Amino acid sequence: MSDDRPHVVVVGAYGSAGAAAASELAELDVRLTLVDDGDPGGGLCILRGCMPSKAVLSATAHRYQARHDPRLDGEAPEVNLEKTVEHKDDHVLEWAGYRRESVHDLTEREHVEFVHDRAEFLDEHTLRVGERELDADYVVVATGSSLNVPDLPGIDDVDWMDSADVLDATEFPDSGVVMGFGYVGIEMVPYLSEAAGMDLTVVEHDERPLDRADDRIGDEILDLYREDFDVEIRTEVYEESVEQTADGGVRLHLDDGSAVEADQLFLFTGRRPTVEGLGLANAGIDVGEGWVDPATMQARDAEHVFVAGDAMGERMLLHNSKEEAFTAAENVRRAIAGESEFEEYYPIHHEVMFSGATVYPYASLGMTVEEAEEAGHDVVVATREATDDGIFKLKEARWGQAKLVVDADDGTVLGYHGLHYEADVMAKTMQVVLENEMDVRDVPDRAYHPTTPEIIDGLVRDAKAQL
């Protein structure tokens, strides 16, 4: 008996975006095929990203804090890398198991099936999945991202490690040189220095890291890493070539005429969408700038194809991936129903980076001063050093600062940006303030008890006074 219901295929069903889309699409009256060839399967965040990195960084934080608290005597404990990796693996495999189980649970419904294989477009509506050919009315591509290996002379002739290699390693050589000081580099460098005991040199192309961050925050990261983690950071230089040394190490040549030699090269050079091998060209899709509408998730060249998560090449953050997937699933529903208007996703910028071995995380929500002014806002800006608040002093959390951006006309809070102790914890509070477009004068400026959010109280009082 034929089934004339629309056929929807999700490619990359184990990942955060794919699983989120699958859960929504399973509620529709469609034939749903979920495809993923992951082994063990679970998605980037669980297997090689957000979750495992926090597992190893937590051990790093314990040593760092013990080493930098003047109230403690004696030698700081060493991080046992074998126990750290074992601890990480136990939890990662558990979480990955939950993800796989949630995906496979969907197949208990008669209209949902899972295929553990690779998918490739043969034409606009036909995909080869293993030995089968599937005719799809709609496709959601959620294939994630892969390491962006730079096109650098000599890179194919040397041994390098990426973050996934670092998270699995139980021993490291004495020295390393790091290419890439963005999200991954800023999180991984303290682990290599503090937990693995490596002498590190980091190459940073600009005057300071984090292009979007306030200059003071970028400078604070440089000072923190240089002083507390003893990392050499070379700024405003570019890599020209790399070669293997006679003793098996690496020599990285820079455009200022100098070279850095180390035992190991680390590539923390960002990520790119994993779309190779999908045969998107066979579906008439040209993967180039603007190939996906970041509001509707619809592919520019194919109305029936939607893309979510890192495969889009846009925001590349976990929480965005899930929201993109929900939007893609909703727009598949609308397309099936023949609706002319699609749902659009315009997120408030929201990112948290576990810098400083997670002891001094960076949280950035909403607009920067420059973005607010470009959007036509007159702004008042409140800034505060963490050491202005007694609770930070009591906790020996001596690094950090924060900034609040407020509309000067109506008091609406437009942005919060902080690099300080427990900034990650405060991100949720500021998300609520921003998403509800609160007037700063309606935000309480007194904590119930001396706590680290006092830094927010100080910013709120300052902004109110300026208004």
C-alpha positions as CSV (number, residue, x, y, z in Angstrom):
1,M,0.0,0.0,0.0
2,S,1.5,3.4,-1.0
3,D,2.0,6.1,1.5
4,D,1.2,9.5,-0.1
5,R,2.2,11.6,2.9
6,P,5.1,14.0,2.4
7,H,8.5,12.4,2.9
8,V,10.9,14.4,5.0
9,V,14.6,13.4,5.4
10,V,16.8,14.7,8.2
11,V,20.5,14.3,7.4
12,G,22.6,14.4,10.6
13,A,20.0,13.3,13.0
14,Y,22.4,12.6,15.9
15,G,23.6,16.1,16.2
16,S,22.1,18.9,18.3
17,A,20.3,20.5,15.4
18,G,19.4,17.3,13.7
19,A,17.9,15.8,16.9
20,A,16.0,18.9,17.6
21,A,14.5,19.0,14.1
22,A,13.7,15.3,14.2
23,S,11.7,15.7,17.5
24,E,9.6,18.4,16.0
25,L,9.1,16.8,12.6
26,A,8.1,13.5,14.2
27,E,4.9,15.3,15.4
28,L,3.8,16.0,11.8
29,D,1.7,13.7,9.6
30,V,4.7,12.9,7.3
31,R,7.0,10.0,6.5
32,L,10.2,10.9,8.4
33,T,13.6,9.3,7.6
34,L,16.4,10.1,10.0
35,V,19.9,9.6,8.6
36,D,23.3,9.6,10.4
37,D,26.5,7.5,10.1
38,G,27.9,8.6,13.4
39,D,29.9,6.1,15.4
40,P,29.2,6.1,18.3
41,G,26.9,9.0,17.4
42,G,25.9,11.9,19.5
43,G,26.9,15.1,17.8
44,L,29.9,17.5,18.1
45,C,28.9,19.2,21.3
46,I,28.6,16.0,23.2
47,L,31.4,14.0,21.7
48,R,34.1,16.6,20.9
49,G,33.0,20.0,21.9
50,C,31.1,21.8,24.7
51,M,30.7,18.9,27.1
52,P,34.1,17.1,27.0
53,S,35.9,20.4,27.1
54,K,34.1,21.4,30.3
55,A,35.0,18.1,31.9
56,V,38.7,18.5,31.4
57,L,38.7,22.3,32.1
58,S,37.0,21.7,35.5
59,A,40.1,19.8,36.7
60,T,42.3,22.6,35.3
61,A,40.3,25.1,37.3
62,H,40.9,23.3,40.6
63,R,44.6,23.4,40.1
64,Y,44.7,27.0,38.9
65,Q,42.7,28.2,41.9
66,A,44.8,26.2,44.4
67,R,47.9,27.7,42.8
68,H,46.7,31.3,42.8
69,D,45.1,31.6,46.2
70,P,47.6,33.1,48.6
71,R,45.7,31.7,51.6
72,L,46.7,28.2,50.6
73,D,50.2,26.7,51.4
74,G,52.1,23.9,49.8
75,E,52.5,22.8,46.2
76,A,49.5,22.8,43.9
77,P,48.3,19.3,43.1
78,E,49.1,17.9,39.6
79,V,46.3,17.1,37.2
80,N,46.1,13.3,36.5
81,L,45.5,13.3,32.8
82,E,44.6,9.7,32.6
83,K,41.9,10.1,35.3
84,T,40.7,13.3,33.7
85,V,40.2,11.8,30.3
86,E,38.6,8.7,31.8
87,H,36.2,10.9,33.8
88,K,35.4,12.8,30.6
89,D,34.9,9.7,28.5
90,D,32.6,8.1,31.1
91,H,30.3,11.1,31.0
92,V,30.5,11.8,27.3
93,L,29.6,8.2,26.4
94,E,26.7,8.4,28.8
95,W,25.4,11.6,27.3
96,A,25.9,10.4,23.8
97,G,23.9,7.3,24.7
98,Y,21.0,9.5,25.9
99,R,21.1,11.4,22.6
100,R,21.1,8.2,20.5
101,E,18.3,6.7,22.6
102,S,16.2,9.9,22.1
103,V,16.6,9.7,18.4
104,H,15.9,6.0,18.1
105,D,12.9,6.3,20.4
106,L,11.3,8.3,17.6
107,T,11.3,5.3,15.4
108,E,8.8,3.6,17.6
109,R,6.3,5.6,15.7
110,E,5.1,3.9,12.5
111,H,5.9,6.8,10.3
112,V,9.6,7.3,11.4
113,E,12.6,5.3,10.5
114,F,16.4,5.6,11.2
115,V,19.1,4.7,8.7
116,H,22.7,4.4,9.9
117,D,24.6,5.4,6.8
118,R,25.8,8.4,4.7
119,A,23.5,10.5,2.5
120,E,24.1,12.0,-0.8
121,F,21.9,14.0,-3.2
122,L,21.6,12.4,-6.7
123,D,19.2,15.1,-7.9
124,E,16.9,17.7,-6.5
125,H,14.7,15.2,-4.6
126,T,16.6,11.9,-4.6
127,L,19.1,10.9,-2.0
128,R,21.3,7.8,-2.0
129,V,21.5,6.5,1.6
130,G,23.6,3.4,1.7
131,E,22.2,0.9,-0.8
132,R,18.9,2.7,-1.0
133,E,17.5,5.6,-3.0
134,L,15.0,7.9,-1.2
135,D,12.6,10.3,-2.8
136,A,12.3,13.3,-0.5
137,D,9.8,16.1,-0.6
138,Y,11.8,18.0,2.0
139,V,15.3,17.7,3.4
140,V,16.8,19.1,6.6
141,V,20.6,19.3,6.4
142,A,22.2,19.3,9.9
143,T,25.6,17.8,9.2
144,G,27.6,20.0,11.6
145,S,31.1,21.4,11.1
146,S,34.7,20.2,10.8
147,L,38.1,21.7,11.7
148,N,39.1,24.5,9.3
149,V,42.6,23.4,8.4
150,P,44.5,26.5,7.1
151,D,46.0,26.5,3.6
152,L,49.5,27.0,4.9
153,P,52.6,25.8,3.1
154,G,54.0,22.7,4.8
155,I,50.8,22.0,6.9
156,D,50.4,18.5,5.2
157,D,54.0,17.6,6.1
158,V,53.8,18.1,9.9
159,D,52.0,16.4,12.7
160,W,49.3,18.6,14.4
161,M,46.7,18.2,17.0
162,D,43.2,19.7,17.1
163,S,40.9,20.1,20.1
164,A,39.5,16.6,19.7
165,D,43.0,15.2,19.9
166,V,43.8,17.3,22.9
167,L,40.6,16.1,24.8
168,D,41.7,12.4,24.3
169,A,45.4,12.8,25.0
170,T,46.9,11.5,28.3
171,E,50.4,12.8,27.7
172,F,51.9,15.8,26.0
173,P,55.4,17.0,25.0
174,D,57.1,19.8,26.7
175,S,56.3,22.7,24.3
176,G,53.7,23.7,21.8
177,V,52.8,26.4,19.3
178,V,49.1,27.3,18.9
179,M,47.5,28.6,15.7
180,G,44.1,30.1,16.4
181,F,43.1,32.1,19.5
182,G,39.4,32.3,19.2
183,Y,36.8,30.3,21.1
184,V,38.6,27.0,21.0
185,G,42.1,28.4,21.6
186,I,41.1,30.5,24.5
187,E,39.5,27.5,26.2
188,M,42.2,24.9,25.4
189,V,45.3,27.0,26.0
190,P,44.9,27.1,29.8
191,Y,44.4,23.3,29.8
192,L,47.6,22.7,27.9
193,S,49.5,25.1,30.2
194,E,48.0,24.4,33.6
195,A,47.0,20.8,33.4
196,A,49.5,19.4,30.9
197,G,52.4,21.7,32.0
198,M,53.4,22.8,28.5
199,D,55.4,25.8,27.5
200,L,53.1,27.5,24.9
201,T,53.4,30.2,22.2
202,V,50.2,31.4,20.7
203,V,49.9,33.2,17.4
204,E,47.2,36.0,17.4
205,H,46.7,37.8,14.1
206,D,45.2,41.0,15.6
207,E,46.2,43.3,18.4
208,R,44.1,41.4,20.8
209,P,41.8,38.3,20.7
210,L,38.0,38.4,20.3
211,D,37.2,40.8,17.5
212,R,33.7,41.6,18.7
213,A,34.7,42.1,22.4
214,D,35.5,45.4,24.0
215,D,39.2,46.3,23.7
216,R,39.6,46.2,27.4
217,I,38.3,42.7,27.6
218,G,40.7,41.6,24.9
219,D,43.6,43.2,26.7
220,E,42.4,41.6,30.0
221,I,42.6,38.1,28.4
222,L,46.1,38.8,27.1
223,D,47.2,40.0,30.6
224,L,45.5,37.0,32.3
225,Y,47.0,34.4,30.0
226,R,50.5,35.9,30.1
227,E,50.7,36.5,33.8
228,D,48.7,33.6,35.3
229,F,49.3,30.9,32.7
230,D,52.7,32.0,31.6
231,V,51.8,31.8,27.9
232,E,53.7,33.7,25.3
233,I,51.2,35.4,22.9
234,R,52.6,36.9,19.7
235,T,50.2,39.5,18.4
236,E,49.8,41.2,15.0
237,V,51.7,38.4,13.2
238,Y,50.6,35.9,10.6
239,E,51.9,32.4,9.8
240,E,53.8,32.0,6.5
241,S,54.8,28.4,6.5
242,V,55.5,25.5,8.8
243,E,58.1,22.7,8.6
244,Q,59.2,19.7,10.6
245,T,62.5,20.0,12.5
246,A,65.2,17.5,12.6
247,D,64.2,16.3,16.1
248,G,60.5,15.7,15.0
249,G,59.1,19.0,16.2
250,V,57.8,21.9,14.2
251,R,59.1,25.3,13.1
252,L,56.4,27.9,12.3
253,H,57.6,30.9,10.2
254,L,55.9,34.2,10.8
255,D,55.6,37.2,8.6
256,D,57.7,39.4,10.8
257,G,60.7,37.3,9.9
258,S,60.8,35.3,13.1
259,A,60.1,31.6,13.7
260,V,58.7,29.7,16.6
261,E,60.0,26.2,17.3
262,A,58.1,23.7,19.5
263,D,57.5,20.0,20.0
264,Q,53.9,20.1,18.9
265,L,51.7,22.2,16.6
266,F,48.1,22.8,17.7
267,L,45.4,23.9,15.3
268,F,42.5,25.7,16.9
269,T,41.7,27.5,13.7
270,G,37.9,27.6,13.7
271,R,35.4,25.4,11.9
272,R,33.7,25.2,8.6
273,P,30.4,23.6,7.5
274,T,30.6,19.8,6.9
275,V,28.8,19.7,3.5
276,E,31.4,18.0,1.3
277,G,30.2,14.7,0.0
278,L,26.5,15.6,0.3
279,G,26.2,16.2,-3.4
280,L,24.5,19.5,-2.9
281,A,25.5,20.6,-6.4
282,N,23.4,17.6,-7.8
283,A,20.4,19.3,-6.1
284,G,21.2,22.6,-7.8
285,I,22.6,24.1,-4.7
286,D,25.7,26.3,-4.9
287,V,27.3,26.4,-1.5
288,G,28.7,29.9,-1.3
289,E,28.2,33.1,0.5
290,G,24.5,33.5,1.4
291,W,23.6,29.9,0.4
292,V,21.2,29.7,3.3
293,D,18.7,32.3,4.6
294,P,19.8,32.7,8.3
295,A,16.3,33.8,9.2
296,T,14.2,31.0,7.6
297,M,16.9,28.3,7.3
298,Q,15.8,27.8,3.7
299,A,18.5,27.0,1.0
300,R,18.7,29.8,-1.5
301,D,18.7,27.5,-4.5
302,A,16.3,24.9,-3.4
303,E,12.9,25.7,-1.7
304,H,12.5,22.2,-0.3
305,V,15.9,22.1,1.5
306,F,16.4,23.6,4.9
307,V,19.7,23.8,6.8
308,A,20.3,24.1,10.6
309,G,23.2,24.2,13.0
310,D,26.9,24.5,12.1
311,A,26.2,23.3,8.5
312,M,24.8,26.8,7.9
313,G,28.2,28.4,8.6
314,E,26.6,31.3,10.4
315,R,26.3,31.4,14.2
316,M,27.9,28.0,15.1
317,L,26.7,28.0,18.8
318,L,24.8,25.2,20.4
319,H,21.8,27.2,21.6
320,N,21.5,28.8,18.1
321,S,21.7,25.4,16.5
322,K,18.6,24.1,18.4
323,E,16.6,27.2,17.7
324,E,17.5,27.1,14.0
325,A,16.4,23.5,13.9
326,F,13.0,24.3,15.5
327,T,12.6,27.1,12.9
328,A,13.5,24.8,10.0
329,A,11.0,22.2,11.2
330,E,8.3,24.8,11.6
331,N,9.0,26.0,8.1
332,V,8.8,22.5,6.7
333,R,5.4,22.3,8.3
334,R,4.4,25.6,6.7
335,A,5.6,24.6,3.3
336,I,3.7,21.3,3.5
337,A,0.5,23.3,4.5
338,G,1.0,25.7,1.6
339,E,1.5,28.7,3.8
340,S,3.2,31.7,2.1
341,E,4.9,33.2,5.1
342,F,7.8,31.4,6.9
343,E,8.8,31.8,10.5
344,E,12.0,33.9,10.9
345,Y,14.7,33.6,13.6
346,Y,16.4,36.7,14.8
347,P,18.3,35.8,17.9
348,I,19.7,38.2,20.5
349,H,23.5,37.7,20.4
350,H,24.3,35.4,23.3
351,E,27.6,33.7,23.9
352,V,29.6,32.3,26.8
353,M,33.2,31.3,26.5
354,F,34.9,29.4,29.3
355,S,38.1,31.3,29.3
356,G,40.7,31.4,32.1
357,A,40.3,27.7,32.8
358,T,36.6,28.4,33.4
359,V,37.5,30.6,36.4
360,Y,37.1,33.8,34.4
361,P,34.5,33.1,31.7
362,Y,33.4,35.6,29.1
363,A,29.7,36.3,28.6
364,S,28.5,38.6,25.8
365,L,24.8,39.2,25.3
366,G,23.0,41.7,23.1
367,M,24.7,44.6,21.3
368,T,28.1,46.1,21.8
369,V,28.4,49.9,22.0
370,E,29.4,50.0,18.3
371,E,26.5,47.8,17.2
372,A,24.0,49.8,19.2
373,E,25.2,53.1,17.7
374,E,25.2,51.6,14.2
375,A,21.5,50.6,14.8
376,G,20.7,54.2,15.6
377,H,20.7,54.1,19.4
378,D,22.1,56.9,21.6
379,V,23.6,55.0,24.5
380,V,24.8,55.3,28.0
381,V,27.5,52.9,29.0
382,A,28.4,51.7,32.5
383,T,31.6,49.8,33.1
384,R,32.9,48.2,36.3
385,E,36.1,46.4,37.4
386,A,35.5,43.1,39.3
387,T,37.8,44.3,42.0
388,D,35.4,47.2,42.7
389,D,33.2,44.7,44.4
390,G,34.1,43.3,47.8
391,I,32.8,39.8,47.1
392,F,35.3,39.3,44.3
393,K,38.1,40.4,46.6
394,L,37.0,38.0,49.2
395,K,37.0,35.1,46.7
396,E,40.5,36.1,45.4
397,A,39.0,36.5,42.0
398,R,41.2,39.5,41.0
399,W,40.6,39.5,37.2
400,G,37.6,40.8,35.4
401,Q,35.4,43.7,34.2
402,A,32.0,44.2,32.8
403,K,30.0,46.6,30.6
404,L,26.3,47.5,30.4
405,V,24.9,49.2,27.2
406,V,21.7,51.0,27.7
407,D,19.5,53.1,25.3
408,A,19.8,56.7,26.5
409,D,16.3,57.7,25.5
410,D,14.1,55.0,27.0
411,G,16.5,53.1,29.3
412,T,16.2,49.7,27.5
413,V,19.1,47.4,28.3
414,L,20.8,46.6,25.0
415,G,23.8,44.6,25.9
416,Y,25.9,43.1,28.7
417,H,29.5,42.0,28.3
418,G,31.7,40.6,31.0
419,L,34.9,38.7,31.6
420,H,34.9,37.8,35.2
421,Y,34.3,35.2,37.9
422,E,30.9,33.5,37.4
423,A,30.1,35.6,34.3
424,D,28.5,32.4,32.9
425,V,26.1,32.2,35.8
426,M,25.0,35.7,35.3
427,A,24.3,35.2,31.6
428,K,20.9,33.8,32.2
429,T,19.8,36.8,34.3
430,M,21.0,39.2,31.6
431,Q,19.2,37.1,28.9
432,V,15.9,37.6,30.7
433,V,16.6,41.3,31.0
434,L,17.4,41.6,27.3
435,E,14.8,39.4,25.8
436,N,12.1,41.2,27.9
437,E,13.5,44.6,26.8
438,M,13.6,45.8,30.4
439,D,14.2,49.4,31.3
440,V,17.3,49.5,33.4
441,R,15.4,51.5,35.9
442,D,13.1,48.5,36.5
443,V,16.0,46.2,37.2
444,P,16.6,45.8,41.0
445,D,20.0,47.2,41.9
446,R,20.5,45.4,45.2
447,A,21.3,41.7,45.8
448,Y,19.6,39.7,48.5
449,H,23.0,38.9,50.0
450,P,26.6,39.6,49.2
451,T,27.0,37.6,46.0
452,T,29.0,37.9,42.8
453,P,26.1,39.5,40.9
454,E,26.9,42.6,42.8
455,I,28.8,43.5,39.6
456,I,25.5,43.8,37.8
457,D,24.0,45.8,40.7
458,G,26.8,48.3,40.3
459,L,26.4,48.6,36.6
460,V,22.6,49.1,37.0
461,R,23.1,51.9,39.6
462,D,25.6,53.6,37.3
463,A,23.4,53.4,34.3
464,K,20.4,54.7,36.3
465,A,22.4,57.7,37.5
466,Q,23.5,58.5,34.0
467,L,19.9,58.4,32.8
